[in-house]
Amino acid sequence: MKSGLTQRARAWGAAIALSLTLLSAGAAPAREAPPGDQAIQQAVDQAYAKFKGVMEGENASYIPYLAKADPKLFGIAVVTADGRVFKAGDAGQEFPVESIAKVFTLARVLKDQGPDAVMAKIGVNATGQPFNSVLAIELNNDKLTGSPPAGNPLVNAGAIAAASLVPGADLNARWKTVLDTASAFAGRTLALNQDVYQSEMAGNQHNQAIALLLQSYDHLYGDPAVTVDLYTRECSYNVSAVDLATMGATLANGGTNPVSHKAVVDPATSARVLAVMATAGLYNTSGEWLFKVGLPGKSGVGGGILAVAPGKLAIGIYSSRLDAAGNSVRGQLAAQSIAEALGLNLFAAGK
């Protein structure tokens, strides 16, 4: 028990250190020479071969569409900050983005509202609780310190609060803003998966309750029903592992898409997004992820995993089987393998 607590303490300490480093930078990530083509493709191929046969975990059963996903599908992609693309397996297979979408909506809200507003209205601290926790809202609602109850923008409560801050005259206009932003990160036009959207809308009472609770604490900034609808759409567009890697590489490149060369957000916004990913990207197992992988990351119950090495590259992975915390089992293993093979850990000596 003591050993586990020590590991978690070290991991969270590392996360805090990374956050401070990224936030103080406020500029494009330092450009060290990225790994060569052969080394990257070899790392991708080795991770794919090593973990292709792993069948541990289960599909997300509470969303019918996700429960039916083919657990054999496994795709890995790496996109560098200078636009090179490397793939293995089912890297082009589309799947619902789910919670990874929170990263890119956060980027848009940070761009529009600024960091001070995000910290005051949503918060940026890890909750230590599951992604859909209502208890975390109550625990974070510290009236003495003024801590926002939403926690951070990468858990459901914080993401719902972030969705309520997206600009637009009506739901459709706000949805266009969310999807256009995600598409700019991906470098192609993304599309809503209607089946996923309808499936989740039919069973999102828990998120509706979260929205109403936030409203009761004056930390929801729009109509609860409209906000939950927007949030549900946000989680329901399709991506592939290549899309995820491209979106992450845009953050790694200081906010400019390295494939389309379009500036999506500024370097300071990218740095702040990566900081939140480091501390809260894998929910209550974020410390363990950072301890093992050493990179800002984000997971989604659709089976996606995103990891970003600032200034160098991003890794996008798809595999639908999840662990108890809702994170892709093979995705975590493959990301760690690639990070180790390429020496990407941000906390390793000489980085």
Buried (B, 14 or more C-beta within 10 A) or exposed (E): EEEEEEBBEBBBEBBBEBBEBBBEBEEBBEEEEBBEEEBBBBBBBBBBEEBBEBEEBEBBEEBBBBEEBEBEBBBBBBBBBBBBBBBBBBBEBBBBBBBBBBBBBBBBBBBBBBBEBBBBBBBBBBBBBBBBBBEBBEBBBEEEEEBBBBBBBBBBBBBBBBBBBBEBEEBEEBBEBBBEBBBBBBBBEBEBBEEBBEBBBEEBEEBBEBBEBBBEBEBBBBBBEBBBBBBBBBBBBBBBBBBBBBBBBBBBBBBBBBBBEEBBBBBBBBBBBBBBBBBBBBBBBBBBBBBBBBBBBBBBBBBBBBBBBBBBBBBBBBBBBBBEBBBBBBBBBBBBBBBBBBBBBBBEEEE
